[in-house]
Amino acid sequence: MSSRMSMEWHSTKARLGLALLLSVLMILPFASVYAAGSVQGSGVVPTGSDICVEGTVIDHEEKPLDDGRIVTASYNGVSIAAAVDEDGEFEFDSGLTPGRWNFTIDVVKEGEEWEPVTPASFDVQLEYGQDDCYQIRFKLRRLMTVVVIKIDEDHNRLADWRIRAEPASGNKFAISYEEETNGNGEAIFRLTEGKWIFSELPPEDDDDLQYENVIPQWGTQELNVEDPGPYTIRFKNRLNIDGCIRVLKQDVPPADSGDAPFPLQGWKIWLERADGTVYKSGYTGADGKIKFDNLPFGPYTVVEETRVGWTASTASSFDVTVSPDDGGCILVVFDNAQSEPEYCIEGYKVDANGGVGLPGWTITAEPLEKGDVEPDDVVTDGLGMYKFTFSGNDYRVPGSRYEICEDYEDVEGWVAKSPICYTVTLPSTPGACAQVPDFVNAQVGHSGSYSYSSHERSGKHYEGSCSEIYKVKPGDSLYGIGNRYGVSGGAMLDANPWVRNNRNLAIYVGQEICIP
């Protein structure tokens, strides 16, 4: 090898070594950074491009919303915005760091009304190390205003009417709503797009209000709610504002007290139709009043309940006729005065010839238990009726038993056609008289007969199974009488089978009821 070639070779070798050395020196810093980043707690932070969030915006029918809304991501003073594209999608692919970020969508859109179905703002905890982007979604629905106006045939606005809006067939994602008309007769709805069916109901306090549909004819109407709005629809009715009866119930004090009548609360009042069936009923309020309104025109009987310890100062029922000429409510006043509760035994003495009462006949009452009250004899009145009265403040009276007899031996020219004595039991509570079967007599020589069987004379039932006989008073019902004596309705019917032949099991004032 020549001297020149040797020098060139050594020169080349030196350059290669120098290049190799420079290469090693350049690599060492990068190796140090990688190594440092690989050691926990070194303080080196990765770049934010490792975190991304993807999202979608859909409407209430779960279709993408492509109206260019803005979604904002905020954390620790940093705010990033992303626009929703034509597919209803948005993405945050840079600028996000670990932390609890808030994501908010702009619900407001000029000229339109929207509301969130899911929250329009929520937080998401973002962390490094996700294989995919975080996925979030907003769901909104567009609302349109529908105003429903309620009027009568004279175009008066009607308040408190209930208006219902129900989704029609095919409007799958909607729900039903109900609103009441305000003082201006308007019910305001904010509804999603689609077909809706509207219907009406009278105010809750007037569920029995009678009315006729004018517009719409069938009482319902369908509306296709779509952009743009708002909408206004109307319900028009002919109201049958019929008759009205107002009842006042009063406690009448003794005449020498100087007090004025005072209202009686909680007193049952009812209306009967001409056929005797009950149309409406209720109880007087604290002011002693009750009002029956929206009544079809025609005749009614207004009846008050009867109570032990009270005596009617007025009739216990009134017949009234409701007509268009009343010009307002018909007023009915019931007055009652408090009375001392008492016990009594009553019955009739009748002629077998036609069942007419026999006056002037002496009737006696003998107690069957030692120490019980011994009442004086009584005499039948012009109707043949007699009555023994007992104090309501004597412990010996309730439930006591008496033998009631007619004075048969001292009367000439008459023949007994019934037992001359009956045994009766006074009730356990005052107020209801124990009823005695009729004493029946025929004049000597009279060939006829008078039946005193269980189905004669006001429906009495005397077959030895009655603890007492009760005479029907205004306001009574068979079951109510039974309840007063602690007897079931079935037992009352069995003891008074003739009632089954009456419409609605009706009983009438003066009829006699067997208490089994």
C-alpha positions in Angstrom: 0.0 0.0 0.0 1.4 3.4 -1.0 1.9 6.1 1.5 -0.9 8.3 -0.1 -3.4 5.5 -0.1 -2.6 4.8 3.5 -3.2 8.4 4.5 -6.5 8.5 2.7 -7.7 5.3 4.3 -6.8 6.6 7.8 -8.6 9.9 7.0 -11.8 8.1 6.0 -11.7 5.9 9.0 -11.4 9.0 11.2 -14.3 10.7 9.6 -16.5 7.6 10.0 -15.6 7.4 13.7 -16.4 11.0 14.2 -19.8 10.6 12.5 -20.6 7.6 14.6 -19.6 9.5 17.7 -21.9 12.4 16.8 -24.7 10.0 16.1 -24.4 8.5 19.5 -24.3 11.9 21.2 -27.5 13.0 19.4 -29.4 9.9 20.5 -28.5 10.1 24.1 -30.8 13.1 25.0 -33.8 11.5 23.4 -33.1 8.3 25.2 -33.0 10.3 28.4 -36.4 11.9 27.8 -38.1 8.6 27.0 -36.5 7.0 30.1 -37.6 9.9 32.2 -41.1 9.7 30.9 -41.2 6.1 31.7 -40.5 6.6 35.3 -43.6 7.2 37.6 -43.6 10.6 39.3 -41.2 12.1 36.8 -43.6 15.1 36.2 -43.7 14.8 32.5 -47.3 15.4 31.2 -48.6 13.8 27.9 -50.2 16.0 25.2 -54.0 16.7 25.3 -54.5 14.9 22.0 -54.8 11.6 23.9 -58.4 12.6 24.9 -61.4 13.1 22.6 -65.2 13.4 23.0 -67.7 12.5 20.3 -71.4 13.4 20.6 -74.8 13.4 18.8 -77.9 15.6 19.0 -81.3 14.1 18.3 -84.9 15.2 18.6 -87.7 13.6 20.6 -88.4 11.2 17.8 -84.7 10.2 18.0 -83.9 11.7 14.6 -80.6 13.7 14.2 -80.8 17.4 14.6 -78.8 19.2 11.9 -79.6 22.8 12.7 -76.0 24.0 13.5 -76.3 24.2 17.2 -73.1 24.8 19.3 -71.9 22.5 22.1 -69.5 24.0 24.6 -67.0 22.1 26.8 -65.7 23.9 29.9 -63.2 23.1 32.6 -61.0 25.1 34.9 -61.4 28.4 33.0 -60.9 26.8 29.6 -63.9 26.7 27.1 -64.0 24.9 23.8 -66.8 25.0 21.3 -67.9 22.5 18.6 -70.6 22.9 16.0 -73.2 20.2 15.3 -72.9 19.1 11.7 -75.6 18.1 9.2 -75.7 14.5 10.6 -76.4 15.8 14.1 -72.8 15.0 15.2 -70.0 17.0 16.9 -66.5 16.2 18.2 -63.9 17.6 20.5 -60.6 16.1 19.3 -58.1 18.5 20.8 -57.6 20.8 23.8 -59.1 18.4 26.4 -57.2 17.5 29.5 -58.0 15.2 32.4 -60.6 16.6 34.7 -64.4 17.0 35.2 -65.6 18.9 32.1 -69.0 20.4 31.7 -70.8 20.0 28.3 -73.6 22.3 27.5 -75.8 22.6 24.3 -77.5 25.8 23.3 -81.2 25.1 23.6 -82.4 28.5 22.5 -82.9 29.1 18.8 -84.3 32.3 17.5 -88.0 32.1 16.4 -88.4 28.6 17.8 -89.2 27.1 21.2 -87.2 24.1 22.3 -86.8 22.2 25.5 -84.4 19.5 26.6 -85.7 15.9 26.9 -82.4 14.9 28.6 -80.4 17.5 30.5 -79.0 20.3 28.4 -75.9 20.5 30.6 -74.0 17.8 32.4 -70.5 16.9 33.6 -68.1 14.2 32.4 -64.9 13.0 34.1 -62.2 12.8 31.4 -59.1 10.7 31.9 -56.1 9.5 29.8 -55.8 6.0 28.6 -59.1 5.6 26.7 -59.1 3.3 23.7 -61.9 5.3 22.0 -63.5 8.7 22.3 -66.0 9.4 25.1 -69.5 9.3 23.7 -72.2 11.8 24.8 -75.7 12.7 23.5 -78.2 15.5 23.8 -81.9 15.0 23.2 -84.2 18.0 22.5 -87.7 18.5 21.4 -89.3 21.4 19.6 -92.5 22.8 21.1 -95.3 24.7 19.5 -98.0 26.7 21.3 -101.6 25.6 20.9 -104.2 27.8 22.5 -107.6 26.2 23.1 -110.5 28.7 23.7 -113.7 27.6 25.5 -116.9 29.6 24.9 -120.6 29.1 25.2 -123.2 29.8 22.5 -123.2 33.5 23.4 -119.4 33.6 23.1 -118.8 34.0 26.8 -115.4 32.8 27.8 -115.7 29.8 30.2 -113.1 29.2 33.0 -112.2 25.9 34.7 -113.1 23.6 31.9 -110.7 20.7 31.5 -109.1 20.3 28.1 -107.1 17.2 27.2 -104.5 16.9 24.4 -103.7 13.2 23.5 -101.3 12.0 20.8 -103.1 10.6 17.8 -102.2 7.3 16.2 -98.6 7.4 14.8 -97.5 10.2 17.3 -95.6 7.5 19.2 -93.1 9.6 21.2 -95.7 12.1 22.7 -97.6 11.9 26.0 -101.0 13.2 27.0 -101.6 16.6 28.7 -104.5 18.2 30.5 -105.0 21.9 31.2 -107.8 24.0 32.7 -109.1 27.1 31.0 -108.1 30.3 32.8 -110.2 33.3 33.6 -110.0 34.2 29.9 -111.4 30.8 28.9 -108.0 29.7 27.4 -106.0 26.5 28.0 -102.4 26.9 26.7 -100.4 23.8 25.5 -96.8 23.5 24.3 -96.8 20.4 22.2 -94.3 18.5 20.0 -94.9 18.2 16.3 -97.4 15.5 15.2 -101.1 14.8 15.2 -103.0 15.5 18.4 -106.6 14.9 19.5 -108.3 17.5 21.8 -111.3 16.9 24.0 -113.1 18.7 26.8 -114.6 18.0 30.2 -116.7 20.3 32.4 -115.2 21.7 35.6 -114.6 19.2 38.4 -117.2 20.8 40.6 -119.8 20.5 37.9 -119.2 16.9 36.6 -123.0 16.5 36.1 -123.3 19.7 34.0 -125.4 19.1 31.0 -124.2 20.6 27.7 -124.5 20.1 23.9 -121.6 20.3 21.5 -121.8 23.0 18.9 -118.2 23.2 17.6 -116.9 20.5 17.1 -120.0 18.5 16.6 -118.7 15.3 18.1 -116.8 16.9 21.0 -113.3 16.2 19.8 -111.0 17.6 17.2 -107.7 16.6 15.6 -104.9 19.0 14.9 -101.7 18.3 13.0 -99.1 20.4 14.9 -96.2 21.3 12.6 -93.9 24.2 11.7 -94.8 27.0 11.8 -97.1 27.7 14.8 -98.7 28.9 17.0 -102.2 27.4 16.7 -105.6 28.4 18.1 -108.6 26.1 18.2 -112.0 26.5 19.9 -114.7 24.5 21.7 -118.2 25.9 21.7 -121.1 24.5 23.7 -124.7 25.1 24.5 -124.9 24.9 28.3 -128.1 23.5 29.8 -128.0 25.7 32.9 -131.1 24.2 34.4 -132.8 24.6 37.7 -131.5 25.2 41.2 -132.7 24.4 44.7 -131.0 25.9 47.7 -131.8 24.3 51.2 -131.4 26.0 54.6 -131.5 23.9 57.7 -132.0 25.7 61.0 -132.1 25.0 64.7 -135.1 26.9 66.1 -134.6 27.9 69.8 -137.5 28.1 72.3 -139.7 31.1 71.7 -138.9 32.7 75.1 -135.1 32.4 74.6 -134.9 35.5 72.4 -132.3 33.7 70.2 -132.4 33.6 66.4 -132.4 30.4 64.5 -128.9 28.9 64.0 -127.7 26.9 61.0 -127.5 23.1 61.4 -124.4 21.4 59.9 -124.2 17.8 58.6 -127.9 17.3 58.0 -128.7 15.0 55.1 -131.0 16.4 52.4 -132.0 14.7 49.2 -134.2 15.3 46.1 -136.7 12.7 44.9 -138.0 12.6 41.4 -141.7 12.2 40.8 -141.4 8.4 40.8 -139.9 8.5 44.3 -136.3 7.7 43.2 -133.5 9.7 44.7 -131.9 12.1 42.2 -129.3 13.9 44.3 -128.3 14.0 48.0 -125.8 15.7 50.2 -125.2 17.2 53.7 -125.6 20.8 54.9 -122.4 22.8 55.4 -121.3 24.9 58.4 -123.7 27.6 57.2 -126.6 25.1 57.3 -126.9 25.3 53.5 -126.7 22.9 50.6 -127.2 23.7 46.9 -128.5 21.4 44.2 -127.8 23.0 40.8 -127.9 22.0 37.1 -131.3 20.4 37.7 -133.5 19.4 34.8 -136.7 21.3 34.9 -139.6 19.5 36.5 -141.1 18.5 39.9 -139.0 17.4 42.9 -139.6 16.5 46.5 -137.0 18.0 48.9 -136.7 15.7 51.9 -134.7 16.1 55.2 -133.6 13.2 57.4 -135.3 12.8 60.8 -133.3 12.4 63.9 -134.0 11.3 67.4 -134.1 14.2 69.8 -135.3 16.7 67.2 -138.9 17.8 66.4 -139.7 19.3 63.0 -141.0 22.8 63.2 -141.8 22.8 59.5 -142.8 20.0 57.2 -140.1 17.3 56.8 -140.5 17.4 53.0 -141.6 20.0 50.4 -142.8 19.5 46.8 -141.3 22.1 44.4 -141.3 22.5 40.7 -138.2 23.8 38.9 -138.9 25.8 35.8 -137.1 28.4 33.5 -139.2 31.1 35.1 -137.6 30.7 38.6 -135.0 33.4 37.9 -132.6 31.7 40.4 -132.6 29.1 43.1 -135.8 28.0 44.8 -135.2 28.3 48.6 -136.4 25.6 50.9 -136.1 26.0 54.7 -136.3 23.2 57.2 -136.6 24.2 60.9 -136.1 21.8 63.8 -136.3 22.2 67.5 -134.4 20.1 69.9 -136.7 17.8 72.0 -136.3 15.6 75.0 -135.7 12.0 73.8 -138.4 9.6 74.8 -139.6 6.1 74.5 -143.1 5.2 73.4 -145.6 2.4 72.6 -148.3 3.0 70.1 -151.0 1.2 68.2 -154.6 1.3 66.9 -158.0 0.1 67.9 -160.1 -0.6 64.7 -163.5 -1.7 63.7 -163.6 -5.0 61.7 -166.1 -3.2 59.5 -163.7 -1.5 57.1 -160.7 -1.2 59.5 -161.8 2.3 60.7 -160.4 3.5 64.0 -162.5 3.2 67.2 -162.2 6.1 69.6 -162.8 6.1 73.3 -161.4 2.7 74.0 -159.3 2.2 77.1 -155.9 0.5 76.6 -153.6 -0.6 79.5 -149.9 -1.3 79.8 -148.6 -3.7 82.4 -144.8 -4.2 83.0 -143.6 -7.7 82.8 -140.6 -7.2 85.1 -140.6 -6.2 88.7 -139.8 -2.6 89.3 -140.4 -1.3 85.8 -142.4 1.9 85.1 -146.2 1.5 85.4 -147.8 3.9 82.9 -151.3 5.2 83.3 -154.1 3.9 81.1 -154.7 5.7 77.8 -157.8 6.2 75.6 -157.9 5.9 71.8 -158.4 9.1 69.9 -160.7 9.8 66.9 -158.5 7.7 64.7 -158.4 4.8 67.1 -154.8 5.6 68.0 -153.3 5.3 71.4 -149.8 6.0 72.8 -147.9 5.4 76.0 -144.9 7.7 76.6 -141.9 6.9 78.8 -139.1 9.2 80.0 -135.8 9.0 78.1 -133.9 9.6 81.4 -134.9 6.4 83.3 -132.6 3.4 83.3 -135.6 1.1 83.7 -137.2 1.9 80.4 -134.7 0.8 77.6 -135.5 -2.8 76.5 -138.3 -3.2 79.0 -141.3 -5.5 78.2 -145.0 -4.7 78.5 -148.3 -6.5 78.1 -150.6 -4.1 76.2 -154.3 -5.0 76.5 -157.6 -3.6 75.4 -160.3 -3.1 78.1 -162.6 -5.7 76.5 -164.8 -6.7 79.5 -166.2 -3.2 80.2 -167.5 -2.8 76.7 -170.8 -4.3 75.7 -172.0 -5.1 72.2 -168.5 -5.8 70.7 -166.8 -9.0 69.9 -163.0 -9.3 69.8 -161.6 -10.4 66.4 -158.0 -10.3 67.5 -156.0 -11.1 70.6 -157.0 -8.8 73.5 -153.4 -8.5 74.7 -150.0 -8.2 73.0 -146.4 -8.3 74.4 -144.0 -5.7 73.1 -140.4 -4.7 73.9 -139.3 -1.1 74.0 -136.2 -0.3 71.9 -132.8 0.1 73.5 -132.5 3.7 72.3 -135.1 6.5 72.4 -136.9 7.9 69.4 -138.7 5.0 67.8 -142.0 3.8 69.1 -142.6 0.1 69.7 -145.6 -0.8 67.5 -148.5 -2.9 68.7 -150.6 -5.0 66.3 -154.1 -3.7 65.8 -156.8 -4.5 68.3 -159.8 -5.5 66.2 -163.4 -5.6 67.3 -166.7 -6.3 65.5 -170.1 -5.2 66.6 -172.3 -8.0 67.8 -174.3 -9.3 64.8 -171.7 -8.2 62.3 -171.0 -11.0 59.9 -167.8 -9.6 58.3 -164.3 -10.1 59.4 -161.1 -8.0 59.5 -157.8 -9.6 58.7 -154.8 -8.6 60.7 -152.3 -10.8 59.0 -148.7 -9.8 58.3 -149.6 -8.1 55.0 -152.5 -6.0 56.2 -152.5 -2.3 57.2 -149.4 -0.5 56.1 -147.3 -3.6 55.6 -147.2 -4.9 59.2 -145.6 -8.3 59.8 -146.9 -10.1 62.9 -145.9 -13.7 63.0 -144.1 -13.7 66.4 -140.7 -12.9 64.9 -140.7 -9.1 65.5 -138.9 -7.6 68.5 -140.9 -4.5 67.8 -142.8 -2.7 65.2 -141.5 0.6 63.8 -143.7 3.2 62.0 -142.0 4.8 59.0 -141.2 8.5 59.3 -140.1 10.9 56.5 -136.6 10.3 55.4 -136.5 6.6 56.5 -135.3 3.7 54.4 -135.6 0.0 55.2 -131.8 -0.5 55.5 -131.5 2.7 57.5 -134.0 1.5 60.0 -132.2 -1.8 60.3 -128.9 -0.1 60.8 -130.4 1.9 63.6 -131.4 -1.3 65.4 -128.2 -3.2 64.4 -130.1 -5.5 62.0 -128.6 -6.4 58.6 -130.4 -5.4 55.4 -131.0 -9.1 54.5 -132.7 -9.7 57.8 -134.9 -6.6 57.4 -136.0 -7.9 53.9 -136.8 -11.3 55.3 -138.9 -9.8 58.1 -140.7 -7.5 55.7 -140.9 -9.5 52.4 -143.7 -7.2 51.0 -141.0 -4.5 50.5 -139.5 -6.6 47.7 -142.6 -5.8 45.6 -141.9 -2.1 45.8 -139.8 -0.3 43.3 -136.3 0.4 44.7 -137.4 -1.3 47.9 -139.3 1.9 48.8 -141.2 2.3 52.0 -143.6 5.2 52.8 -144.5 7.3 55.7 -146.9 5.6 58.1 -146.1 2.1 57.0 -145.2 -0.3 59.8 -141.9 -2.2 59.7 -141.1 -5.4 61.6 -137.8 -5.2 63.5 -136.7 -8.9 63.7 
